[in-house]
Amino acid sequence: MLGLFRNKRVTIGEIKFFSLAYSFGCMANSNASYQLKWQDGGYVASVKPVNEPDENTKSIPVPDAFARGLENILKAHRADKWNGFQKYDKLICDGKSFTLSVIFQDKSSLNARGYMRWPKGYGEVKKEIVALFETVLLSE
């Protein structure tokens, strides 16, 4: 597992797989997840918002422009510098956490995770990513 989180330089490129998951503690449905997968020649976005059970996850085909928008968010906030971020506050038992995993078409990857610790700019990046994925919910 530690190999996934080596601080290796990565260049944000064309996304093959993207996953952002975060939680607000151990309450029921206090987690959210946002995924984008390249499959069968196109992208599929999956959204599981906070306060919704897992079975309410929505998966919807999206245009390539959706992936480009996601790449632009990561580039604009220099999320490439987050690769290898792995910090925890061991003194808090029921806190907030996040995991970000991105695999690019060139097979390089970006991985970051934290528990009550976040990389610089995380809040703004999360806000923009959630807004982008929520367009998928609105398009239904």
C-alpha positions as CSV (number, residue, x, y, z in Angstrom):
1,M,0.0,0.0,0.0
2,L,2.8,2.4,0.7
3,G,4.0,2.1,-2.8
4,L,0.8,3.9,-4.0
5,F,1.7,6.9,-2.0
6,R,5.3,7.5,-2.9
7,N,5.8,11.2,-3.6
8,K,6.5,10.8,-7.3
9,R,6.4,13.7,-9.7
10,V,3.3,13.5,-11.9
11,T,2.0,15.5,-14.8
12,I,-1.8,16.0,-15.0
13,G,-2.9,14.6,-18.4
14,E,-5.8,12.8,-20.0
15,I,-7.8,11.0,-17.3
16,K,-8.6,7.3,-17.5
17,F,-10.0,7.0,-14.0
18,F,-10.8,9.5,-11.3
19,S,-12.1,9.0,-7.8
20,L,-12.7,11.5,-5.0
21,A,-14.3,10.2,-1.8
22,Y,-14.7,11.9,1.5
23,S,-16.6,11.5,4.7
24,F,-17.7,13.5,7.7
25,G,-17.4,10.8,10.3
26,C,-19.1,7.5,11.0
27,M,-22.7,8.6,10.8
28,A,-24.9,6.7,8.2
29,N,-24.5,8.1,4.7
30,S,-21.9,10.7,5.8
31,N,-19.7,9.9,2.8
32,A,-19.7,11.1,-0.8
33,S,-17.9,9.7,-3.8
34,Y,-17.3,11.1,-7.3
35,Q,-15.9,8.9,-10.0
36,L,-15.1,9.1,-13.7
37,K,-14.2,6.0,-15.7
38,W,-13.1,5.5,-19.3
39,Q,-15.0,2.4,-20.5
40,D,-16.2,1.0,-23.8
41,G,-14.9,4.0,-25.7
42,G,-16.5,6.7,-23.5
43,Y,-16.6,8.3,-20.1
44,V,-19.1,7.4,-17.3
45,A,-19.5,9.6,-14.3
46,S,-20.8,8.2,-11.0
47,V,-22.0,10.4,-8.2
48,K,-22.9,9.4,-4.6
49,P,-23.7,12.6,-2.7
50,V,-23.5,13.1,1.1
51,N,-26.7,12.0,2.9
52,E,-27.6,9.5,0.2
53,P,-27.3,5.7,0.6
54,D,-24.9,3.9,-1.7
55,E,-27.7,2.3,-3.7
56,N,-28.7,5.9,-4.8
57,T,-25.4,6.3,-6.7
58,K,-26.1,7.6,-10.2
59,S,-23.9,6.6,-13.2
60,I,-24.3,8.5,-16.4
61,P,-22.3,8.7,-19.7
62,V,-20.7,12.1,-20.1
63,P,-18.9,13.8,-23.0
64,D,-15.1,14.0,-23.2
65,A,-15.5,17.7,-22.3
66,F,-16.4,16.6,-18.8
67,A,-13.0,14.9,-18.4
68,R,-11.3,18.0,-19.8
69,G,-13.1,20.1,-17.2
70,L,-11.9,17.9,-14.5
71,E,-8.3,18.0,-15.8
72,N,-8.5,21.8,-15.9
73,I,-9.6,22.0,-12.3
74,L,-6.7,19.8,-11.2
75,K,-4.2,21.8,-13.3
76,A,-5.5,25.2,-12.2
77,H,-4.9,24.3,-8.6
78,R,-1.6,22.5,-9.1
79,A,-3.1,19.2,-7.6
80,D,-0.1,17.4,-9.1
81,K,1.8,18.7,-6.1
82,W,-0.5,16.6,-3.9
83,N,0.8,13.3,-5.2
84,G,2.0,11.3,-2.2
85,F,0.1,13.4,0.4
86,Q,-0.8,11.1,3.3
87,K,-1.4,12.9,6.6
88,Y,-3.5,12.0,9.6
89,D,-4.5,13.5,12.9
90,K,-4.3,10.4,15.2
91,L,-5.8,12.4,18.1
92,I,-9.3,12.6,16.5
93,C,-11.5,9.5,16.4
94,D,-14.5,10.6,14.4
95,G,-13.3,13.2,12.0
96,K,-13.3,14.0,8.3
97,S,-11.3,12.2,5.7
98,F,-10.6,12.1,1.9
99,T,-9.0,9.9,-0.7
100,L,-8.1,11.1,-4.2
101,S,-7.0,8.6,-6.9
102,V,-6.4,9.5,-10.5
103,I,-5.0,7.3,-13.2
104,F,-4.0,9.0,-16.5
105,Q,-4.1,7.5,-20.0
106,D,-0.2,7.3,-19.9
107,K,-0.6,5.0,-16.8
108,S,0.8,7.5,-14.4
109,S,-1.2,8.2,-11.3
110,L,-1.9,10.8,-8.6
111,N,-2.8,9.6,-5.1
112,A,-3.5,11.6,-2.0
113,R,-5.4,11.0,1.2
114,G,-5.8,12.4,4.6
115,Y,-7.7,12.3,7.9
116,M,-8.3,15.7,9.4
117,R,-5.4,17.0,7.3
118,W,-5.6,18.3,3.7
119,P,-3.2,19.5,1.0
120,K,-3.0,23.2,0.2
121,G,-6.1,24.3,-1.8
122,Y,-8.1,21.1,-1.1
123,G,-11.3,22.9,-0.1
124,E,-11.5,24.9,-3.3
125,V,-10.7,21.9,-5.5
126,K,-13.3,19.8,-3.8
127,K,-15.9,22.5,-4.2
128,E,-15.2,22.8,-7.9
129,I,-15.1,19.0,-8.5
130,V,-18.4,18.6,-6.6
131,A,-20.0,21.4,-8.7
132,L,-18.8,19.7,-11.9
133,F,-20.2,16.3,-10.9
134,E,-23.4,17.8,-9.8
135,T,-24.0,18.9,-13.3
136,V,-24.4,15.2,-14.0
137,L,-27.2,14.9,-11.5
138,L,-28.9,18.0,-13.0
139,S,-28.7,16.6,-16.5
140,E,-30.9,13.6,-15.6
